């Protein structure tokens, strides 16, 4: 049997296997668990059948067989596994796969990391079609997908030439269900309610699947709908700001520089020798901001799949698949923040400082200081988004004249609409800001003009009400044709199959954005600015607007504050005729066409006594890119206004990417696996686009770069896999990747004499703005790692433990890859964690099943503040629980719990002594029922 045929077995189950699955299933498993992974039917082959009973234990055994049969290094998760964990979306289901971790946002899994590498190193496809994204990049926002409509997911960690794109970290291949997965009619329904411990809200979730076959035809439809209301409390935004903020002041603002230097020398003994030397002034840092935030996030998710399949024989299969969905997220954010780095402020007193913790980098941290004129803000924000996604594909498999012909036509599309609002009231007054054990706090200073920022509503003056709209459209068309032929050449008996094919893709992404600022009761009126105060508006206590009780209950400060509800702001500040128009200068579009040709050959032979298979291939990729947008150029009149100049540019690059995958059967159940390849991941389309944005607070322009090229990796992996007779897998592998062309943001120029104004409209000064672009960094970097998998029933130890088992994996990473700091501070790249692991203990019999799962991700760099100071997301571990009771063959009751120990999400700048985040999203407990007929 050829290696490629073995690969197909890991994706396609033939009908007879599915018949066995259905007959032996314990009915009443979840919507997804009622499905078993079958995508097309093939001629019967003499290979051991996969028998999946619908139980978690049997799904693990099938996943192990898929791993064993696949052409390269891979791991899978089946519908049973996806459904029977307490997941909130597809991203959280994937974290059970070896080497896969997720990034969380306010307690919800959002993006996927493979082998601890950044999310943009992973390629994602659904039914062999690369998935459109509602983001500005190529990374997929997994939180938009309902896990109940997914059939299976395979993470391919070593590519073949036939793959559309290998991904430097790996490829995530998502499959949806098809009607000939079953040999009889299936109707499955499920419902559950989930309770959040902070919001104290109960959210519903429903799912439905119906499938039937009619002779040569089959039809399937599945629908999943869910709501989620989650409150998050966060003492966050505590970041470093370089003292150059004031030390570089000149002209009318010279007094700020003089006072900052004098106070620094008086209270710390630190003397600044050259106030214009940013390398010196940026090594004294203070707390820029302390924010207390309460979020209430409401999500509505609707997803559906449909499949129409025509299969007149085992030699022909034609199927139309559709996947559509909508994800709405409406978030209220109420933020009390203090900006000690106010443009009109400066140092007043340094109460405490730390010159030892970061002494190796020459940094002095002002950990407790009073400031002359802190900008206190009360911000009422709305962050609303809607993502509509759709995917349609027609796939064909035809065995004719000894050839196997496969074809694919597809469209993947996503449209994301975002509306953000910000009602801002400010109060300028002296205050004191300092680090706490979990973040930071702002308190009254010794100045007679100081205020209590939480309880001085009369001190806050209306600044503005901002509304911005953004629309991102992402469309991708694909066509592919593959030919394969099993050979019987007498002169070259080792060659078992040849395969070649062509694929064309056309991808387009565009972005429109506009913003309207309200400063008065009608358009163009600014009469409210600096005259209307906070108490002129309706006020409510924050914890009345975000239900669930006291803010940060474990915080010793016991703080609370009142501000303007978003509902009031929306009705009060949107005058008749209010509208947000797209700005020409904010538009960009990137079109990308890719033509790929590939050829592969499969070999079956022996190395000594050991049966060996090998898949060797090469892919040629030609890419053309057209980037169009506008450059923002400062107006000639010397104001802060900008004019938009249209620009466009073409680019192209070609690549030849080889691949090799091998297996050696050392014993009946012991396999040596090896792989080597060159692969790439393309730059984010938002980074390629011609555009210029400005950060006034950082004195920076950010430009797009149409000349960006892909990031490449030369990689190899070697592993041992043992498949015990009792089922499961024990495996260990070592991998290395040499990565070059990493995309980084670097200083590429300077714009002189930019006029900058303060928030109150007064002149701040004239500055030279740095210009930053994403570029392909020079040199190459090594990433190496070890991945261990242990998945087995405890029945191998004792027959009495046959219903118990373990599913665990560990990934350790070592990397010379570094991030970029303008101060030369060593930092890992954003998103890369050195250690991740998942550990699940399960009990599974015909009536009761239970799982206790812990997943852990080591600390990683989340961002690099001001391009200087690495900000870390702290190590995070979460404990989840799931249990089910089968009342009868048709009905099952489930109880799930997410984040059982109520873990907080934390972060810090460079060292845990300087925390940046302390965030709680609470536990989530759900009770559900599932039925099958």
N, C-alpha and C positions, 0 to 999 in steps of 0.2 A: 504494500500500500504506500503510495507516494506521500511525501511530507505535506504537500499542499492539500491532498485529500484529508489528511489528518487534521489540518487546520480547519477545513470546512466542517468537520465533525464538531468542532468546538463552537460553531456558530449555528449550524443547521441540524435540527433533529428530524429524522424522517418520521413519517406518519405513524408507522407501527410502534415506534418508541413512545410517541405521544399517547397512543391508544393504551399502552401499558401504564403510562403515567396516570391517565384519567381513571382507569379501572382501579388502580391501587391508591388513589388519592383519598385522603381524609377530607371530605367535602366540608366547606364552611370556613376555609382559610380566606385570607384577605382577597380583595379584588385582584391585586397583582399576583398573590400566591396561588390563585386559581389557575393562572396562566403558567405554562412551562415553555421554555425557550425553544421555539421551532419557527423557522423562517421559510424554509422551502423543503420540498420532498425530493429525495434522490433515490436512485436504484439501491436496493438493499445491499449492504456490505457486511462481510463477516467480521463484526466488531462487537465487543461486549456492550449490551444495552445499558442505557442510563435509566435507572428506575428511581423516580422521585415521587415520594408519597405525599407531598404537600407539607411535610414536616421540616423544621429547621435543620435537623440532623441530616436528613436525606438530601436537602438542598446543598448542604456543605459537601457531601460526597459527590454530587453532580458537579459542583464547582471545581472540586479537585480533579475530576476526570477531564473537565474542560481544560484546566491548566496543563494536564498531562498530554492532551491531544493537540494542543495548539502548536503552531509552527515556531513560535518564539517565546520569550519570557512574557508571561501574562498572568493576570488574576481576574476572577469574575465574581459577580454577585448576581443571584437569580431572583426571580420575582418573589419567591417565598421569603427570602432574606430581606428584600427591600420592604415588604409589607409588615413583617413581624417584628421589626424594631420600631421604637417610638419616634420615628423621624418626622420632622416638620416639612422637609422638602427633599429633593433628590440629592443635594449636596450632602446632607446629613446621612443619607443612606450609603453614600460612597465612602464615608470615612471608615467603614468596616473592612474595606479592601486593603490588603497589604501594601504599605508604602504610600497610602493616600491619607492626607489630612485636609482639613478645611479651614478657611478663614471665617471668623464669626463677626457679625455686625449686630450689636444690641441683642445678643443671645440667639441669633439665627444664623445658621450656616449659609454662606453666600457664594464663595469661590473655592475651587479645588486645587490643592497642591499635590503633585505626584513626586514622591521621593524627596520631599522637603524643598524642592526647587520652586521658584516663583510661579504664580498662576499663569503668567503670559508665556511660559515655556510648555504649556500643555495644549494639545490639539484635540478638539471635541467634534464628534459627528453623531448624527442620529440617522439610523438606517443607511449608513455609508455616505451620508451627505453632510458636509461640514456645516456647522450650525451658525446661523446669523446671531449677532449679539446686539443688544440694545445699548451697550456701552460704547465709549469712544475707541475701544481697543478691540483685540481679537479674543480676549478671555470671555468665557461664557458665564453669565449670571445665573447660576443654578437655582437660585431661590425662586425663579419664575416658573420652574417645572414642578408639577405635582408628581410625587413618586408613585402614586397609585396607577398611573397610566403607563408606567415603564415596565417592560418585560424582563430585560436583563441589561447588565452593563459589564463590559470587558475592558480592562485597562491593559493595553498592549505596550510593553516596555522596551521591546526591541522590534523595530519596523522591518517590513519587507518592501521590496521594490514596488509591489502592487498597491501599497497604501497611498492614499492621497497625500498625506504629509505625516512624517513620523513624530514630530514634536520632540524637543530636546529632553523634556522630562518623560513624555510618553503620550499615548493617544487614548482618549476615552471614547469607546464605541457604545452608543446607547441603542437598544433595540425595543421596538414596540411589538404588540401581539398581532397575529394573523389568524384567520379563521381555520385553516387546516392544521393549526396547532392542536385541534381537538377532533375527535372522531364522532362527536355527538353534540347536540345543542347544549350551550352553557349560558346560564344567567346567574350573575353574582352581584350581590349588593352589600354595602357596608355603611355603617354610620357610627359616629363617635362624637363625644363632647370633651373638650380639653379645658382645664382650669389653670389659670396663671396665678401664682401666689402673690405677686405684687399688684397687678391690675385688679385682681379678684373678679375677673371676667371669665365666662365660660363660652368657648367657641365651638361651633359645629363643623363637622366634616362629613361629606357624603361621597360615595363612589358607586359606579354601576358599570357592569359589562354584560354584553349580550353577543353571542357568537353562534353561528349555525352554518351548515353546509348543505348545498342543494345539488347533488350529483357532482358535476365538474366545477361548480361554482361555490364560493363561500363568502360570507359577509360578517364583519365584526365591527362593533362600536363600543367604546368605553368612554366614560365621563367621570371626572372627579372635581369636586367643588369643596373649598374650605375657606374658613375665616380664621383670622388670628388677631387678637387684641393683646398687645404686650406693652407693659410699662417698663421703662428703664430709668434708673437714677444714676447720675454720673457726676462725680467730682473730677473734672478733667480739663484738658486744655492747658495744663501747667507746663510751660516750656521755657527753655533758655532764650534769652535775647542778649546779643553782644552789647557791651557798654559803648561801642562805637555809635549806637543810637543817639547819644548826646555828645560824646567826646568829639565827634566830627562836625558839630554845629559851628557856624561862623556867621559873620555879619550881625544882624539884629538879634540872632539867637546865640551869640557867643557866650552870654552869661550862663546858659545851660551847660555848655562844655566846661567853663571855668569852675562852676559849682560842682559838677560831677567829679572832676579831677581832684578838687580840693577835699571834698567829703571822702572820696576813696582813699586819699593819702592820710587824712586825719584818722579815719576809723579802722583802716586795715593796714596801713603802711605801704600799700602798693603805689608806686610812682609810675605814671605814664610818660615815657620819654618822647614819643612822637604820636600825637593825636591823629595824624593823617595816615598812620601805618595800621591798616586794618588787621594785619596779622597780630599786632600787639593789642590793639583795642578790642579785638574779638575774643581774646583769651580771658577777659573779665566778663562774666555773665551774671545776669540777674533774672528774676522771675518776671516774664513778660506779661503773663495772664493767669488768672485763676478763675475758673468757671464752675458754677453749680448748675446742672442741667437736669430737667425732668422731661422725659419723652413719653408720648403715648402714640403707639404705632398700630394702625388698623390696616389689615391686609385682606384682600379678597382675591382668591385664586380659582380660576376655572380652566380646566384642561380637558381635551377630548382627542381621541384617536378614532380613525375609521380605516377599515381595510377591506378591499374587494379583491378576491383572489380567484383566478381561473387556472385549474390544474386538470387537464383532461387525461394525463398520464404521468408516470414517474419521470418522463423525459422532457416534459415541458411545464413551465410554471410562469405565470404572469400575475403580477400583483400591483395594485394601486394602494399606496399608503398616504394617509393624511393625518397631520397632527396640528391642532390649533389650540390656542389658549390666550388667556388674558390674566395679567397680574397687576392689581391696583394696590398701591401703598399710599396711605394718607397718614402723615406724621405731624403731630404737634410737638413743638420744642419750646420750652420756656427756660430762658437762660439768664442767669444773673452773673455778670462777669466784671472783673476789674482789670483794666489794662494799665499796669504801672508804667509801661513804656509809652505813655501818652506823649505826643509830639510837643506839647507845651510844658512838660514836666521835667524833672531831673532828680538826682539823689538829694535826700535831706539828711538821713542818718542811716548808717549801716549798723544794725544791732548784732548781727552774727554773720560769719562767713566761713567758708571751707576752702583752704588752700592745700589740702593734703590728699583728699580722695582722688582727684584728677590731676595731681601734680605731675604725673608722667607726661601729660599733654600740655603742661604749662597753664592749666585753667584754674582760675579763682572763681568760686561760686558765692555770690552774695545771697545767703540762704534766708536772711531776715532783714528787711530794710523798710524805711519810711521814705515816701516819695512826695514831692512838692505839689503835684497836681494830677493825681490819678484820674483816668477816664473810666468812670463806673457806668456800666450799661445794663439795662433791662431790655432783653430782646424777646419778642414774641414771633416765632417763626413757624411757617408751614413748609413741609417738604412733601409734595404730592407727585406721584409718578404713575404712569400707566404704560405697561408694555403689552403690545399685541404681537404674538408670534404665530407663524404658520409655516408649515413645511408639507410639500406635496412631492411625491416621487412615484415613478413607474419603473419597476424592476422586472427583468426577464431572465430566465434560465432555460437553456434549450440544449439538449444533447442530440446532436445530429451528425451522422457520418463519422462517429468516433470523436468528434470535437465537442467541447463544451463551450457554448457561447453565452456570455452574460452581458446584459446591457442595463444602463441606468440613466434616467432623465429625472432631474429634480430641481425644485425651487425651495430655497429657505429664506424667510423674510422676517424681519423684526422692526417694529416701529415703537419708539419710546418717546413719550411726551412727559416733560417735567415742568412743574410750576413750583417755584420757591418764593416765599414771601418773607419779609423781615421788617418788623416794626421796631424801630430803635429809639429809645429814650436814653439820654446821657446826663451824668452829673459829674462835674469836675470839682475835685476837692482833695486835700491831702489825705493819705491813708497809709496803712502798713500792710505789707504782703510777706508771707513766709511759708516755708514748707511745713507740712504736717506728715504724720506717719503714712498717710494714704494718698496725699495729694498736696493741696495748698489751701490757704485761707487768707482773706483780706479782712482786716479789723481796723477800728479807728486808731489813728496815730496820736501822738502827743500834741499835735498842732491844734490851736483853738478853732480852726476852720474845718476840722475833720468831720466826717459823717459816718453813721452806721449804714452801709450801703444797702442792707436788707430792709431797713425800717425808716427810710427817709424819702417816701414817694414825692413829697413836695419839692425835693431838690432836683428831680429829673425833668429835663426839658425835651420836648419832641424834636427829633432830628429828621426822620423821614420814614416813609413806608414804601419799601421797595418790592416790586413784583417782577420776576423774570420768568420767561417761558423759553423752553428749549425742546426741539424736536430732532430726533436722530432716526434716520432711515437706513436700514442695512438689508441689502438684497444680494442673494447669490444664486446663480444658475449653474448647473453642472450637467455634463453629458459624458458617459463613459461606456466603452465597449471593450470586453475582454475575451480572449480566445485561449483555450488550453487543450492540450492533446496528450493523452497517456501514450508513451512511446514503448515499442518493443524491439528496439534495434539490437540485432544479434551482435553487431560489432562493438556496441557500447551498452552493455547490459545494465550498467550502473545508472544510466539516465532513465528516469521513470516518467517524467512529465516535463513538458515545456509550456510556458504561458507568456503571452504578450498582450499589450493593450494600449489604449490611448484615453486620455481624459482631458476635457476642456472645462474650465471654470471662468465665470465672469462675475466679479464681485464689485459692488458699488456701495459706498457709504457717504451720506451727506448729513450735515448738521446746520440747523438754523437756530438762532438765539436772539432774543431781544429783552430789553429791560425798561421798565417805567418807574420813575421815582415820583412819589406824591409828597408835596411839601405844603399843600394848601387845599382848600375845598373845591378847587376846579383846576383844569389843566393850565399850566404855566403860572399858577398862583403859588407863591412861597410864603404867604402870610403867617402860616403856622410855625415856620422855622424860628426857633429861639423865642417864641412867645407862648406857645401852648405847652402846658406842663402835664406831667403824668396823671395828676388827680383830675384833669379835665376829662379823662376817659373813664369808662367802666373798669373797675379792678376786681380781681378775684384772687384768693389764695391759691397758690400753685397746686396744692394737693387736692383742691376742689375741682380743678380743671383736668387733672390726671388722677383718676380714682385709685384708691388702694391704701390710703393712710399716710403716715408720716414719711417725709423725705429722708432717704438714706438712714433707716432706723438704727443701724449700728454706728452711726457717726456721732461722736460725743458733742459736736457743736449744737445739735438739736435746732437747726435753723429752719426758717420758713420765710416766705416773702410773697407779696402780691404784685400782680402785673396785669396787662391787658389781655383778655381772652382773644384767641384768633378769630372766633366767630364775630366778635364785636369789631375787630379791626377790619375784617372783610366787608362788613356792612357800613362802617363809618367812613373809611378812607377811600373807598372806590366810588368816586363821584360819578354822576350821570355821564355816559359817553366814555368812561374809562376803558382803555385798551392797551395791550402790549403788542407793539409791532416789531417784527424781526429787523435787526440791524444788518445792513449789507456787509459791514466789516466783520460780522461774526459768522458768516457763512463759509463753509468749506465742503469740498467734495473730492473723494478719491476713487478712481476707477482702476481696477486691477484685472488683467486677463492672464491666465496661466494655461499653457499647453504642456502636457506631460506625456511622455512615451516611456514604456518600460518593457523589459524582457526578464523572465525568470526561468530557472531550470531546477527541477527536483531530482535528487540522486538518492538511490538506495544501494548500500554496499556494506562491506564488513571491514572493520579495522581489527585485525587479528580475529578473535572469536566473537567480537562484539558487533551486533547489527547497528548500522549507522545510517542516519538520514541527513541530508543537507539541502538547503534551499539557498541558491545563489542568484542574485539579481542586480539590475542596475536601472536607475530611473534618470531620465533627462527632463529637466524642467526649464522652460522658457517663460519669463515673466515680463510683462509690460505694465507700467504704472503711469497714470495721468493724474496729477495733483492740481487742484484749482482752488483758489481762495482769494483772500484780500490781506494785504499788509496794512497795519495801522501805522500811520505816519503822523507825527505831531504837526498841528497846524502852523502855518507860517506866521500867524498873528501873535505867537508867544503865549497863547492860552494853553489850558490843559486839554483842549479839544483835539480830536484826531480826524484825519481824513483817511478814506479807504481807497487803496489803489489795487485794482485786480491784477492777479498774477497767476501764471500756470506754468507747469513744467512736466516734461515727460522723463521717464526713467525706465531702464530695463536691466535685467541681469539673467544669466543662464547658469545652470548648475547640472552636474552629473553626480548622482548620489548612489554609491554601491551599498549592498547589504549582503550579509551572510548569517544564516541561522542553522545550527547543527544540533542533533541529539545523538547520544551514544548509549545504548541499552547495556549497562554494565552487568545487570542481573535482571531477573524477571520483573522486579518492582523498583529497581534502582536505575536512575537515569542521570547521565551527565549532559548538561545543556550548555551551549556556547552560542554567542552572537557577537557580531561586529557590524558597524554601519557608519555611514556619515549621514547626518540629518540636519534639518534646519527648522527654525521658527521665524516667521516673517514679522517685521515691526508692526506695531499698532498703527492702524490707518490714521488715527488722530494725531500721531506723531509725524506721519509723512505729510499731512496736509499743510498747505500754505496758510498760515495764520499767525497773528501776533496778539498775545494777551499781555496785560500789565499787572504787576503787583506793586501798588504804591507803597505798601508798608515795608516791602523788601527792597525797593528801589531797583526793580528788575523788569525786563521784558522777557517774554518766553515766546520763541519763534518755532514754527514747524520746520521740518527738514525733509524735503522731497527726495534728497539724495541718500536717505537711509537704506541700508541693505539688510538682509536677514542676519540673524545670529546662527552660527554653525556649530556643530559638535561632531567630533570623531569619538566614537564610543565603542566599548566592548564589555562583555559580561560573561562570567563563568559561574555555573552553579551545579549543585547536586540536589536531586529530588528523589525522595523515597516515598513510595505509596504502599502503606501496609495493607495486608490482605483484608484486615478488618475495616478498611476505608480511611479516608483522610489523606494528609500529606505532611511530611516533614522536609523542609527545604532550606538551603542556605546558598546565597549567591554573593559574588563580589563584582562590582561594576566600576568602571572608570569612564569619565567624560572629559575631553579636552575641548573647551568652549572658547570660541573667538568671535569677535564682532559684537560683544555685548553692548546693548543700547544703554547709554548713560546720558545724563544731562550735564553739559559742560559749558563753561564760560567761553563764548565764541566772539565777543565784541563788546563795544561800549557805545551808548548814545549820550553825547555830551549835552549839558545845559538844558536839562528837562525841568520845567517849572512845576512845582508840586504845591498843592494847597492842603490845609488842614480840613478836618471834618466840618468845622464851623465856618468854612469859607475864607478864613484868613490865609495869608501867604505863609507857607512853610519854608520855602527856599528854592534855590536852583541846584540841581544835583546831576551828576553823571550816573545814568542808569546802566547797569550791566545787562548784556544780552546773553541769554542762555538758550541752548538748543540741545535736542537729543542727537547724539552722534554715536557711531560705531567705535567703541574704545579700541585702542591699539593693543596688540599682544593677545595672548591666550591664557586661559585659566584652567586649572585641573579641579575636577570634582570626583571624588571616589566615595564608595560606600559599601556597606554590608546590609543585606536584607535577609531576615530569618522569618520563617513561617512554621508554625506548629498548630496543626488542626487534626484532632483525633478524638475518638470516644474513649472514655476511661474504662470501657469494657476490655481494653487490652491489658489492664492491670488486674481486673477482677470482674467476673461475670455479673456480680451483683451491682456493679457500677455502670452497666451497659447503657443506661438511660442518661448518663451524665457525660459531658464532654467539654473540650477546650478549643477555642478558636483564637489564636494569638499571632501577632506579627510585630516585628521590630525592625526599624530602619535607622542605621547610623550613617552619618554623612561627615566627610572631611573635605574641606574646600579651600583652595587658594584664591577663589573668586572674592573680590573685595568691592565694597561700595566706594563712592567718591565723596570725600570731604575736602572743602576748600582749605581747611587747616591741616590737612594731612593726618587726621585722626583715623587710625585703622578701624574699619567697619566692614562687616559682612554685607553682601548685597541685600536689598529689600526682599523680604519674604522667605529667606533661606533659614531653615531650622536644622540643627545638628542631629537631633534625636526625636523620633516619633514612634509611638507604639499603640497598639490596640489589644485589649485582653477581654475575652468574653468567656464566661462560664455558663453552660446551659444544661437544662434538664428537659428531656423530651420523650414523652410516651404517647400512647394513642389517645389519651384524654387530657393530660395537662402538659403544658410546656412553659418554661420560664428561662429568661436570659438576664444576666447581670453583666453589663459591659462598661469598660473604662477605656477612654481614649485620651491620649496625652500628646501634646505638641510642645517642644522645647521653645525657649525664647527665640525671637527673631527680630531683625530690624524692620520696623514698620515704616519709617520715613527718616529722612536726614534733615533736621531742622535748620533752616536758613543755609542749606547746602554745607553745613559745618558739623552739627552735633547729631550723632545717631540716636534716634528715639526707638526704644525697644518695646515690643509687646511681650509681656512676661509669660513664662511658661504656664500652660493651662491644661488642666486635666478635668474631665467631666465624667460623672457616673450616671448611667442610664439603666433603666429596668423595664422589662416587658414580660408579661405573663398572659397565658390564654387557657381557657377551659372549654372543651368541646362538649356541648350539651347533648348533641346527637350528630348524626352524619351530615346534617344540613345547617347546623347553627353553632357558632363559636362566640364566646364572650372574651374580650381582651381588656387588660389593664396595663397602661404604660405610664412611665415617669421619666421626664427629661431633667437633667441636672439635679439629681436627688439631693446632693449635699449643698446646693445653692451657692455654687462657686462664683466668685467675683472675677471680672476681667480687669487686669492690671497692666500698667506700663510704666516705664521710667526713661529718663534721658541719661544714657551712658552708664549710670550706676544706680542701684536700687535706693541709694540714699536720696535720690532726686526723683520722686514719683511724678508721673504725668497723668495717670488715669486710675480711677477706682470706680468700677461700673457694675451695677447689679441689674440682671434681667429676670431673676426669679426661677422658681421651679415650674414645671408644666406637667400636670397629671391629667390623663385622659382615660375615659371608659368607653368602650365600643362594642358593637355587635356586628357579626358578619354572617351572611347566609348565602348558600348556593343551591341552585335548583337545576 
